[in-house]
């Protein structure tokens, strides 16, 4: 015997959806204003040097942007580069309010190129460069979102850790590439300062890698 379908008045459905939307907006706004990221979305991952850092997954940033701006936001990749060990992108996040205000934030994002392990027949081959670019784009979106204040309690305290960042080999590679292009150390420092407002050893690793790619293409 077929069960009868329960008919829910359309107005009740609309009200329920509006309540859910309002609750999500209020929760996201609270996270933003108080600068406190829910503990259940904060995870830990290893970084170079053997230490661990906290991070928040990309889906949470998307959820917050949807809740705060009602899907009136857009993200696009302005530039991208594929190196030998890492890919990076420059992304642009645009958010709009219902009143018409527009805010634009840009940020670099990077990802290591994943390769098959030595235990496989494809040892050393790239697994999927598109996935690496996707990861870099997600990193860019997250960093642009932090400029709006999202997860500021997590990534704010990480800034110092990350900017101890580029290793000596990466800095040396930057100056070496610069020298091959007729730029001594002072000129490379000036170029970096004009681009990012700081010296190479003061910026994030991904930005140093970006400068290396830029100088190579000159």
Secondary structure, DSSP 8 states (H G I E B T S, - for coil): ---------HHHHHHHHHHHHHHHHHHHHHHHHHT---GGGEEEEE-TTS-EEEEE-HHHHHHHHHHHHTT-EEEEEEEEEE-SSEEEEEEEEEEE-TT--EEEEEEEEEEE--B--TTSTTTT-BS-HHHHHHHHHHHHHHHHHHTTTTTHHHHHHHHHHHTT-S-HHHHHHHHHHHHHTT--HHHHHHHHHHHHSS-GGGS-HHHHHHHHHHHHT-
